[in-house]
């Protein structure tokens, strides 16, 4: 019995608490200069700072699923992120009401604050993604793994740094963008940054446990490990085992992830229908299974357009999934605070089977469609070509100056002035130089990447 009590006391000692988790302290500031109860909260200000930032604005021309779409209705990363933010805000407010009702000791916190944190983190969740979707991440990784020009960097970096470069991750790039790559810095609040971070571990973490969602990928580069550690300590995130650089998720991260899962599962179907890859009956059947007794055939019969019918079904289906995810979160809140819950909420809801069915269907009919695969192949070629050209120029300038040819000089001068400044004044190592170049390439839009590639290869001189 005494052992049982001791264990319970130990768990209590490492439980996260909402007051600390919701601290409005901003990244890079030692004291809280933000106040609650004004015209807008610190977390609402986070949303505004993100939406006016250049990385977010660039999402308007980045691939969601279907690269370089020529149809207006197909989602880009920008429209997807706005929708995920909307769903996330709703999830945060619903859960916030429940948490405030359960935890009477919370002071100066409103359900709107939780909604704003989740909404802001969800708004930023894709800012680190390179051009051409997830294939862009693979293209950057493959450049360092397989391209002779990229492989020669290995001898200049540490094992951990090489792991970052050969396993390029949009989530880690996003954390870097939100915390480092701005002259003044966005200076977001720590809860928003923590909620953004779905994978609070580094790329070199070798003891990942299969099935743990927080360890499926990694969330920060080796150069940002200290920064994330400061955030984790300030907010009281639960450490994972005895590891000094791995933590359990911030509770609100589960809501950000759920909002993303809901949107891409449901809305990718809608895009697939618009492109003719999925027929109306297939989409209607999937959404009807989510709606169950809320399915409304009579109302649908009054709508003349199949596209509008799917829009109505999609809206109601998303609402159903929001409520189901909020319920699962509250049912597991204590385990989440203790760091004992590590699953996607959408894997635990009543509609989990149909969500899995939609996911499997989308892989075959959408993500592996000829349209997607064709553009992905083009993306690999473009990104590899850009990296080879610009990294060789940077490598020759800083590490093999006798090979800094006229071609290398010309390519180096094509880099944005700000990128050149950072390369020359802020980089202390080859690893730093490589990250600055990948900052530039991954920050490109699909169109600008293609245009730059065609220009430097002499394909299109305008």
C-alpha positions in Angstrom: 0.0 0.0 0.0 2.8 2.4 0.9 4.5 1.7 -2.5 1.1 2.5 -4.2 0.9 5.8 -2.3 4.4 6.8 -3.2 3.8 6.2 -6.8 0.7 8.3 -6.7 2.6 11.1 -5.0 5.3 10.9 -7.6 2.8 11.2 -10.5 1.2 14.2 -8.7 4.6 15.8 -8.5 5.1 15.7 -12.3 1.6 16.5 -13.3 1.3 19.5 -15.6 -1.0 22.2 -14.4 -3.2 24.6 -16.4 -2.1 27.8 -14.7 1.5 27.2 -15.6 0.7 25.7 -19.1 -1.2 28.9 -20.0 1.4 31.4 -19.0 1.3 34.4 -21.4 5.1 34.8 -21.2 6.5 35.5 -24.7 9.5 33.7 -26.2 12.7 35.7 -25.7 11.3 37.8 -22.8 12.2 37.2 -19.2 9.1 38.7 -17.7 5.4 38.8 -18.6 4.7 42.1 -20.3 1.3 40.9 -21.5 -1.9 41.3 -19.6 -5.3 39.5 -19.7 -8.6 41.3 -20.0 -7.5 44.1 -22.4 -8.9 44.7 -25.9 -7.2 41.5 -27.0 -5.3 38.8 -25.1 -1.7 37.9 -25.6 -2.9 34.8 -27.4 -5.1 36.7 -29.8 -2.0 38.9 -30.6 -0.2 35.6 -31.5 -2.8 35.0 -34.2 -2.3 38.4 -35.6 1.4 38.2 -35.6 1.3 34.9 -37.5 -1.2 36.0 -40.1 0.8 39.1 -41.0 4.1 37.2 -41.2 5.8 36.4 -44.5 6.1 32.6 -43.9 2.3 32.4 -43.4 1.7 34.6 -46.4 3.8 32.3 -48.6 1.4 29.5 -47.9 -1.0 30.9 -50.5 1.2 29.3 -53.2 2.3 26.1 -51.5 0.9 22.7 -52.3 -1.6 21.1 -49.9 -2.3 17.9 -51.8 -2.6 18.8 -55.4 0.4 20.8 -56.6 0.1 24.0 -58.7 -3.7 23.6 -59.0 -5.3 25.5 -61.9 -8.8 25.2 -60.4 -9.9 27.9 -57.9 -11.6 25.5 -55.5 -8.6 23.4 -54.7 -7.0 24.1 -51.3 -3.5 25.5 -50.9 -1.6 25.4 -47.6 -3.0 28.8 -46.9 -6.7 27.9 -47.1 -6.0 24.7 -45.4 -4.3 26.4 -42.5 -7.1 29.0 -42.1 -9.6 26.1 -41.9 -7.5 24.1 -39.4 -7.3 27.3 -37.3 -11.0 27.7 -37.4 -11.6 24.1 -36.3 -8.9 24.4 -33.7 -10.4 27.6 -32.2 -13.7 25.8 -31.8 -12.1 22.8 -30.2 -10.1 25.0 -27.8 -13.2 27.0 -26.7 -15.3 23.8 -26.1 -12.5 22.2 -24.1 -11.9 25.5 -22.4 -15.4 25.7 -21.1 -15.1 22.2 -19.7 -11.7 22.9 -18.1 -12.8 26.1 -16.4 -15.9 24.2 -15.1 -13.6 21.5 -13.7 -10.7 23.6 -12.4 -12.2 26.3 -10.2 -8.7 27.6 -9.3 -7.9 28.9 -12.7 -7.7 32.7 -12.6 -7.7 35.3 -15.3 -8.2 32.5 -17.9 -11.1 32.3 -20.3 -12.3 29.6 -22.8 -11.5 32.2 -25.4 -7.9 32.1 -24.4 -7.6 28.4 -25.0 -9.4 28.8 -28.3 -7.0 31.6 -29.3 -3.9 29.4 -28.4 -5.1 26.4 -30.4 -6.3 28.7 -33.2 -2.9 30.5 -33.4 -0.9 27.3 -33.2 -3.1 25.7 -35.9 -2.7 28.7 -38.1 1.1 28.2 -38.0 1.1 24.5 -38.2 2.4 24.3 -41.8 4.6 27.3 -42.0 7.7 25.1 -42.2 6.6 23.0 -45.1 8.7 23.4 -48.2 7.3 23.7 -51.8 5.5 20.7 -53.3 4.1 19.3 -50.1 5.6 16.5 -48.1 7.6 15.4 -51.2 9.5 18.7 -50.7 10.7 17.4 -47.3 11.8 14.2 -48.8 13.6 16.0 -51.6 15.6 18.1 -49.2 16.5 15.0 -47.1 17.4 13.0 -50.3 19.7 15.8 -51.5 22.0 15.3 -48.5 21.6 11.5 -48.4 22.2 10.8 -52.1 23.5 13.8 -54.1 27.3 13.8 -54.2 27.2 17.5 -53.7 25.2 17.2 -50.5 27.0 14.1 -49.1 30.3 16.0 -48.9 28.8 18.1 -46.2 28.7 15.1 -43.8 32.4 15.5 -42.8 31.8 19.1 -41.8 28.9 18.5 -39.3 28.3 16.5 -36.2 26.3 13.3 -36.1 23.2 15.1 -34.7 23.5 17.9 -37.3 23.7 15.4 -40.1 20.6 13.7 -38.8 18.7 17.0 -39.1 19.9 17.5 -42.7 19.2 14.0 -43.9 15.8 13.8 -42.2 14.5 17.3 -43.0 11.3 17.9 -41.1 8.7 20.7 -41.8 7.7 20.8 -38.1 11.2 21.5 -37.0 11.6 24.1 -39.7 8.3 25.7 -38.5 9.6 26.0 -35.0 12.8 27.5 -36.3 10.9 30.1 -38.3 8.6 31.0 -35.4 11.5 31.5 -33.0 14.7 32.4 -34.9 14.4 33.7 -38.5 13.1 37.2 -38.0 15.1 40.3 -37.3 12.8 41.3 -34.5 11.2 37.9 -34.0 7.5 37.1 -33.8 7.9 36.6 -30.0 4.9 34.4 -29.7 3.7 33.3 -26.3 5.2 30.0 -25.0 1.8 28.2 -24.9 1.3 28.9 -28.6 4.8 27.6 -29.5 4.4 24.5 -27.3 0.9 23.8 -28.7 2.4 24.1 -32.2 5.1 21.5 -31.4 3.5 18.1 -32.1 6.8 16.2 -31.8 8.8 17.5 -28.7 12.0 15.5 -29.4 15.1 15.9 -31.6 15.9 14.0 -34.8 18.7 12.0 -33.2 16.3 10.5 -30.5 16.9 6.8 -30.9 14.6 5.3 -28.2 11.3 6.2 -29.9 8.4 4.0 -28.8 6.2 2.7 -31.6 2.6 4.0 -31.3 3.5 7.2 -29.5 2.3 10.0 -31.6 4.6 12.6 -30.1 7.6 10.5 -31.2 6.5 9.7 -34.8 8.7 12.6 -36.1 10.8 15.3 -34.6 10.0 18.9 -33.7 13.2 20.9 -33.4 16.7 21.0 -34.9 19.8 20.4 -32.9 20.4 24.1 -33.0 17.0 24.8 -31.4 17.2 22.2 -28.6 18.0 24.7 -26.0 15.2 27.0 -27.0 12.6 24.2 -26.8 14.1 23.1 -23.5 13.5 26.6 -22.0 9.9 26.6 -23.2 9.3 23.1 -21.8 10.8 24.1 -18.4 8.8 27.4 -18.1 5.5 25.7 -18.9 6.2 22.6 -16.8 6.0 20.0 -19.6 6.6 16.5 -18.4 10.0 15.1 -19.3 10.0 11.8 -21.1 11.8 9.3 -18.9 15.4 10.3 -18.1 16.0 12.1 -21.4 17.0 15.7 -21.0 15.8 16.8 -24.5 12.5 14.8 -24.9 9.2 15.8 -23.4 5.5 14.9 -23.4 3.2 17.2 -25.4 1.6 20.4 -24.2 -2.0 19.3 -23.8 -3.4 21.7 -26.3 -1.2 20.1 -29.0 -3.7 17.3 -29.1 -6.3 19.7 -30.2 -4.1 21.3 -32.9 -3.4 17.8 -34.3 -7.1 16.9 -34.2 -8.1 20.0 -36.1 -5.5 19.2 -38.8 -6.6 15.5 -38.9 -10.3 16.5 -39.3 -9.6 19.0 -42.0 -7.4 17.1 -44.3 -9.4 13.9 -44.0 -12.7 15.6 -44.9 -11.6 18.4 -47.1 -9.2 16.4 -49.2 -12.3 14.3 -50.2 -14.1 17.5 -51.3 -11.1 18.5 -53.4 -10.9 15.1 -54.9 -14.5 15.4 -55.9 -13.9 18.8 -57.5 -11.0 17.3 -59.5 -13.1 14.3 -60.7 -11.0 11.8 -58.7 -13.9 10.8 -56.4 -17.6 10.6 -57.3 -20.4 12.1 -55.4 -21.8 8.9 -54.0 -18.5 7.9 -52.6 -18.1 11.2 -50.7 -21.7 11.2 -49.6 -21.4 7.7 -48.2 -18.3 8.5 -46.2 -19.8 11.7 -44.7 -23.1 10.0 -44.0 -21.3 7.4 -41.8 -19.9 10.3 -39.7 -23.2 12.1 -39.4 -25.1 8.9 -38.5 -28.6 10.1 -37.3 -27.8 13.6 -38.3 -27.7 12.7 -42.0 -30.4 14.7 -43.8 -31.5 13.3 -47.1 -34.6 15.5 -47.3 -32.5 18.7 -47.0 -30.0 17.5 -49.6 -32.8 16.8 -52.0 -33.6 20.5 -52.0 -30.1 21.4 -53.1 -29.5 21.3 -56.9 -25.7 21.3 -56.9 -23.7 18.2 -55.9 -20.9 20.5 -54.9 -23.2 22.4 -52.5 -24.5 19.1 -51.1 -21.0 18.0 -50.3 -20.4 21.4 -48.7 -23.4 21.0 -46.4 -22.4 17.4 -45.4 -18.8 18.5 -44.9 -19.8 21.3 -42.5 -22.0 19.0 -40.4 -19.4 16.2 -40.4 -16.7 18.6 -39.1 -19.0 19.8 -36.3 -19.6 16.1 -35.3 -15.9 15.3 -35.3 -15.1 18.5 -33.3 -17.5 17.4 -30.5 -16.2 13.8 -30.5 -12.6 15.0 -30.2 -13.5 17.4 -27.4 -15.2 14.5 -25.5 -12.2 12.3 -25.9 -9.9 15.0 -24.7 -11.9 15.6 -21.5 -12.3 11.9 -20.8 -8.5 11.6 -20.8 -7.6 15.0 -19.4 -5.9 13.7 -16.2 -3.8 11.2 -18.3 -2.9 14.0 -20.7 -1.7 16.3 -17.8 0.4 13.4 -16.4 2.0 12.7 -19.8 0.4 9.3 -19.9 -1.8 9.8 -23.0 0.0 9.8 -26.4 -2.5 9.1 -29.1 -4.2 11.1 -31.8 -7.7 12.1 -30.6 -9.1 11.1 -33.9 -7.9 7.5 -33.3 -10.0 7.4 -30.1 -13.3 8.9 -31.2 -16.6 7.1 -32.1 -15.9 7.8 -35.8 -12.4 6.4 -35.8 -13.2 3.5 -38.1 -14.7 5.7 -40.8 -11.8 8.2 -40.4 -9.4 5.3 -41.0 -11.5 4.2 -43.9 -11.3 7.7 -45.4 -7.6 7.8 -44.9 -7.0 4.5 -46.7 -9.3 5.5 -49.5 -7.5 8.8 -49.9 -4.1 7.2 -50.1 -5.2 5.1 -53.1 -7.4 7.5 -54.9 -6.0 10.9 -54.1 -2.5 10.9 -52.8 -1.3 8.3 -55.3 -3.2 9.7 -58.2 -1.3 10.4 -61.5 -1.9 14.1 -61.0 -0.2 14.1 -57.6 2.6 11.7 -58.5 3.4 13.7 -61.7 3.8 17.0 -59.9 5.7 15.3 -57.0 8.3 14.0 -59.5 8.7 17.5 -60.8 9.1 18.8 -57.3 11.9 16.4 -56.6 13.8 17.6 -59.7 13.2 21.3 -58.9 14.3 21.2 -55.2 17.3 19.0 -55.9 18.4 21.3 -58.6 18.0 24.4 -56.5 19.9 22.9 -53.5 22.7 21.6 -55.7 23.2 25.0 -57.3 23.0 27.2 -54.2 24.7 24.9 -51.7 27.6 24.4 -54.1 27.9 28.1 -54.4 27.9 28.6 -50.6 30.2 25.6 -50.0 32.7 26.9 -52.5 32.6 30.5 -51.1 33.2 29.4 -47.5 34.9 26.0 -47.6 36.7 25.6 -51.0 37.4 29.1 -52.1 39.8 27.9 -54.9 36.6 26.5 -56.5 34.6 29.7 -56.1 34.2 30.2 -59.8 32.3 32.8 -61.8 29.3 30.5 -61.9 29.4 30.1 -58.1 29.7 33.8 -57.6 26.7 34.5 -59.9 24.5 31.9 -58.1 25.6 33.3 -54.7 24.6 36.8 -55.7 21.2 35.5 -56.7 20.5 34.7 -53.1 18.3 37.3 -51.3 20.3 40.1 -49.6 19.0 39.0 -46.2 20.2 35.4 -46.8 23.6 36.6 -47.9 23.9 38.7 -44.7 23.0 35.8 -42.5 25.5 33.5 -44.3 28.3 36.0 -43.9 27.5 37.4 -40.4 25.4 34.9 -38.4 26.8 31.5 -39.3 29.4 29.8 -37.2 29.6 26.4 -38.9 28.8 24.5 -42.0 25.6 23.3 -40.3 24.5 26.9 -39.8 25.3 27.6 -43.5 23.2 24.6 -44.7 20.2 25.6 -42.5 20.2 29.1 -43.9 20.2 27.8 -47.4 17.4 25.3 -46.6 15.6 28.2 -45.0 15.7 30.0 -48.3 14.6 26.9 -50.4 11.9 25.7 -48.0 10.5 29.2 -47.7 9.9 29.4 -51.5 6.4 29.1 -52.9 5.8 26.4 -55.5 5.8 29.0 -58.3 8.9 30.9 -57.2 10.8 27.6 -56.8 9.8 26.6 -60.3 10.6 30.0 -61.8 14.0 30.2 -60.0 14.9 26.7 -61.2 14.0 27.4 -64.8 16.0 30.6 -64.6 19.3 29.2 -63.2 19.1 26.2 -65.5 18.8 28.5 -68.5 15.4 27.0 -69.4 13.5 30.3 -69.3 15.3 33.6 -69.5 12.1 35.7 -69.4 
